[in-house]
Amino acid sequence: MEVVKKVLRYALLAVLILIFVAPFVWMVLTSFKSLGETLTFPPELFPKAWQVQNYAEAWRSGPFLHYLVNSLVVTVLVLLLQMTTTVLAAYAFACYDFKGKGVLFLLIIITMMIPEQLTFLPIFLMMSSTGLLNTIWSLVLPMGVSAFGTFLLRQRFMQIPNELIEAARLDNASEMRILRYIMLPQAKSTLTTLALFSFISTWNNYFWPLVMTTNDAVRTLPLGVAMLRSSQNGIAWNVLMAGNIILVLPIIIVYLLAHKKIVDAFVYTGIK
């Protein structure tokens, strides 16, 4: 019976892996096909001749280098802002008792359930009234806080023994010193995970740059890749897939460098 359960478990895992990995593999192989091969039916898995020039064509189709620099600037600024606000908020919720703490934390949790499509209009009007539309700041400031990050890091901080904090306070350590030398070193894995989530969500964000910018000078890489769909001769799927590979390549590299920390973070916070 145990053997049957084990076989079923591995079979289920194999199916799940196939469901999640197959679209990505198909995208990679399509990015090396000729346009004719992408339109054949029944479709063929492997290209007959590997068309590396699809990547050069995707890169030359627009100011991709400019979009790439904009994406890097926006992602780094959002990452720094989110990590700063998240650390301070999580520390306050984990280590302080103050009036209305439970209600405030509940409100933060509720914001996780509200899609950004419902909040963009008041933020758009606010950015418009302050003259920040079509600037990098309209892409950075609204993303400067993370409810999920505050929740996850608070859970990690609450697992750190309170005796350590009290001992540091008895030694006249300031709150910032406690945060810097006691709390943050204990939460390295969680911080790495939050940084990765922030990087992925900001790098892939298509909706926000689309509504906040109309000028190519401040537009980001996802919008550049989306423009590959606009062609008078129909969609060149091979070039479009090459553009998508260029878009996701930094995410894959960052994930490979940080995946062990991610697993550790979920183990520590008890979410796994």
Stockholm file with secondary structure:
# STOCKHOLM 1.0

chainA/1-272         MEVVKKVLRYALLAVLILIFVAPFVWMVLTSFKSLGETLTFPPELFPKAWQVQNYAEAWRSGPFLHYLVNSLVVTVLVLLLQMTTTVLAAYAFACYDFKGKGVLFLLIIITMMIPEQLTFLPIFLMMSSTGLLNTIWSLVLPMGVSAFGTFLLRQRFMQIPNELIEAARLDNASEMRILRYIMLPQAKSTLTTLALFSFISTWNNYFWPLVMTTNDAVRTLPLGVAMLRSSQNGIAWNVLMAGNIILVLPIIIVYLLAHKKIVDAFVYTGIK
#=GR chainA/1-272 SS CHHHHHHHHHHHHHHHHHHHHHHHHHHHHHTTSCHHHHHCSSCCSSCSSCCTHHHHHHHHTTTHHHHHHHHHHHHHHHHHHHHHHHHHHHHHHHHCCCTTHHHHHHHHHHHTTSCHHHHHHHHHHHHHHTTCTTSTHHHHGGGSCCHHHHHHHHHHHHTSCHHHHHHHHHTTCCHHHHIIIIIHHHTHHHHHHHHHHHHHHHHHCCHHHHHHCCCGGGCCHHHHHHGGGCCTTCCCHHHHHHHHHHHHHHHHHHHHHHHHHHHHHHHHHTCC
#=GC SS_cons         CHHHHHHHHHHHHHHHHHHHHHHHHHHHHHTTSCHHHHHCSSCCSSCSSCCTHHHHHHHHTTTHHHHHHHHHHHHHHHHHHHHHHHHHHHHHHHHCCCTTHHHHHHHHHHHTTSCHHHHHHHHHHHHHHTTCTTSTHHHHGGGSCCHHHHHHHHHHHHTSCHHHHHHHHHTTCCHHHHIIIIIHHHTHHHHHHHHHHHHHHHHHCCHHHHHHCCCGGGCCHHHHHHGGGCCTTCCCHHHHHHHHHHHHHHHHHHHHHHHHHHHHHHHHHTCC
//
